Amino acid sequence: MAYGTAMKRVDPFQELKGIQDRMNHLFRSNLGNFGDETLTSGAWSPAVDIYEKPEAIELVFEIPGVDQNDIKVHFENNQLTVSGERKLEFENNREGYHRIERNYGNFLRSFTVPSTIDPNRISAVFTNGLLRLTLPKRPETQPRAIEVKVK
């Protein structure tokens, strides 16, 4: 047993945090265009689920901690854009934080929407940190049953 050797305190998670930061940077930098979505700008990007029903397409954004007044939804030329900001709660006292792991700042997500959507009937509801957008389809594009007549 060796005596007189200094012990070094090691944070086992520090190296993992560095790896996570590098992976997040790579992920963000390679997501410029993904299918019909464009990540145009923002400090972070909220998760979204997209679900299609016969009568509508629904998008559900996970944005807890974002004030309803800080959310903007815009539709123009078949482009749906959702933007907003999650503000740091104690922005004026940053030195009081020991760790900040949640994402803060502006976000912006844009999606190309099919022409089957009726832009005049789009609705948005914000409840419990979830923004639910309902994009109804035009009646003429919805599936319908055709009656077969017998002569």
NORFENFEN-V92617 format. One record per residue. N is the residue number from 1. PHI is phi as a letter, one per 40 degrees, with the letter a starting at -180 (* if undefined). OMEGA is omega in degrees with one decimal (NA if undefined). Layout:
n->N phi->PHI omega->OMEGA
n->N phi->PHI omega->OMEGA
//
This chain:
n->1 phi->* omega->-177.7
n->2 phi->c omega->177.9
n->3 phi->b omega->175.7
n->4 phi->g omega->178.0
n->5 phi->c omega->-179.3
n->6 phi->c omega->177.3
n->7 phi->c omega->179.8
n->8 phi->b omega->178.4
n->9 phi->c omega->-176.6
n->10 phi->b omega->173.9
n->11 phi->c omega->-175.7
n->12 phi->c omega->-177.5
n->13 phi->c omega->-177.5
n->14 phi->c omega->179.6
n->15 phi->c omega->178.2
n->16 phi->c omega->177.8
n->17 phi->c omega->177.4
n->18 phi->c omega->178.1
n->19 phi->c omega->179.3
n->20 phi->c omega->178.6
n->21 phi->c omega->179.3
n->22 phi->c omega->178.5
n->23 phi->c omega->178.1
n->24 phi->c omega->178.5
n->25 phi->c omega->178.9
n->26 phi->c omega->-178.8
n->27 phi->c omega->-179.5
n->28 phi->c omega->-176.0
n->29 phi->c omega->-179.2
n->30 phi->c omega->-177.7
n->31 phi->c omega->-177.3
n->32 phi->d omega->175.9
n->33 phi->b omega->178.8
n->34 phi->b omega->-179.1
n->35 phi->g omega->-177.6
n->36 phi->c omega->179.9
n->37 phi->b omega->175.0
n->38 phi->b omega->173.1
n->39 phi->c omega->-171.9
n->40 phi->c omega->178.0
n->41 phi->a omega->175.9
n->42 phi->h omega->179.9
n->43 phi->c omega->-179.6
n->44 phi->a omega->-175.8
n->45 phi->b omega->-179.2
n->46 phi->c omega->176.5
n->47 phi->c omega->179.5
n->48 phi->b omega->171.0
n->49 phi->b omega->178.9
n->50 phi->b omega->-176.1
n->51 phi->b omega->179.7
n->52 phi->b omega->174.2
n->53 phi->b omega->-179.7
n->54 phi->d omega->-175.2
n->55 phi->b omega->-175.9
n->56 phi->a omega->170.0
n->57 phi->b omega->179.1
n->58 phi->b omega->174.2
n->59 phi->b omega->178.6
n->60 phi->b omega->-178.8
n->61 phi->c omega->177.7
n->62 phi->c omega->-176.5
n->63 phi->b omega->178.0
n->64 phi->c omega->178.7
n->65 phi->g omega->177.2
n->66 phi->c omega->178.5
n->67 phi->c omega->-178.9
n->68 phi->d omega->-179.5
n->69 phi->c omega->179.5
n->70 phi->c omega->-179.3
n->71 phi->b omega->177.2
n->72 phi->b omega->175.6
n->73 phi->b omega->-175.4
n->74 phi->b omega->177.5
n->75 phi->b omega->178.3
n->76 phi->a omega->177.5
n->77 phi->f omega->-179.8
n->78 phi->f omega->178.8
n->79 phi->b omega->176.9
n->80 phi->c omega->-178.9
n->81 phi->b omega->175.6
n->82 phi->b omega->180.0
n->83 phi->b omega->178.9
n->84 phi->i omega->-178.8
n->85 phi->a omega->170.2
n->86 phi->b omega->-174.6
n->87 phi->c omega->175.1
n->88 phi->c omega->-172.2
n->89 phi->d omega->-178.4
n->90 phi->b omega->-176.9
n->91 phi->d omega->-176.8
n->92 phi->c omega->-179.9
n->93 phi->b omega->-176.0
n->94 phi->c omega->-176.4
n->95 phi->c omega->177.2
n->96 phi->c omega->-179.4
n->97 phi->c omega->172.8
n->98 phi->c omega->-179.3
n->99 phi->a omega->175.3
n->100 phi->b omega->-177.9
n->101 phi->b omega->179.1
n->102 phi->c omega->179.7
n->103 phi->c omega->179.5
n->104 phi->b omega->177.9
n->105 phi->h omega->-176.7
n->106 phi->c omega->170.3
n->107 phi->b omega->177.9
n->108 phi->a omega->175.8
n->109 phi->b omega->179.4
n->110 phi->b omega->-179.4
n->111 phi->b omega->171.1
n->112 phi->c omega->-174.6
n->113 phi->b omega->179.3
n->114 phi->c omega->-178.0
n->115 phi->c omega->177.5
n->116 phi->c omega->-178.4
n->117 phi->c omega->175.8
n->118 phi->c omega->-174.5
n->119 phi->c omega->-179.3
n->120 phi->c omega->-177.8
n->121 phi->b omega->178.3
n->122 phi->c omega->178.3
n->123 phi->b omega->-179.9
n->124 phi->b omega->178.2
n->125 phi->b omega->-179.2
n->126 phi->b omega->-178.4
n->127 phi->a omega->174.5
n->128 phi->f omega->176.6
n->129 phi->g omega->178.1
n->130 phi->b omega->174.1
n->131 phi->b omega->-179.2
n->132 phi->b omega->176.0
n->133 phi->b omega->176.7
n->134 phi->b omega->-179.1
n->135 phi->b omega->-178.8
n->136 phi->c omega->176.7
n->137 phi->c omega->176.0
n->138 phi->c omega->-177.8
n->139 phi->d omega->-176.7
n->140 phi->c omega->-179.9
n->141 phi->c omega->-179.1
n->142 phi->c omega->177.9
n->143 phi->c omega->178.1
n->144 phi->a omega->178.1
n->145 phi->c omega->178.0
n->146 phi->b omega->-178.4
n->147 phi->c omega->176.7
n->148 phi->c omega->-178.7
n->149 phi->c omega->178.9
n->150 phi->b omega->179.0
n->151 phi->b omega->NA
//
